[in-house]
Amino acid sequence: MEAYKFATTVLENGIIKIPELENYTNQRIEVIVVLKPEKKVQTKRNSMNDFLSSWAGYFSTVETDDVRYNYLMEKYK
């Protein structure tokens, strides 16, 4: 079974234009139509304060270099 894929638009009168398939004239074919979903457009832009307030629990105020230094000092006593 051969399959061809192409993108086209349905015209206002319901006609779908497809490229010519010269080898398949006067033969029965099966046509499957798949609608593509429309892309959602994000209209609201989040401010930095909104971002920080929603992710505040994930950000740490502890200096990682101090924590790393203390860990290594304890490890190699």
Secondary structure, 3 states (H helix, E strand, C coil): CCCCCCCCCECCCCCECCCCCHHHCCCCCCCCCCCCCCCCCCCCCCCHHHHHHHHCCCCCCCCHHHHHHHHHHHHCC
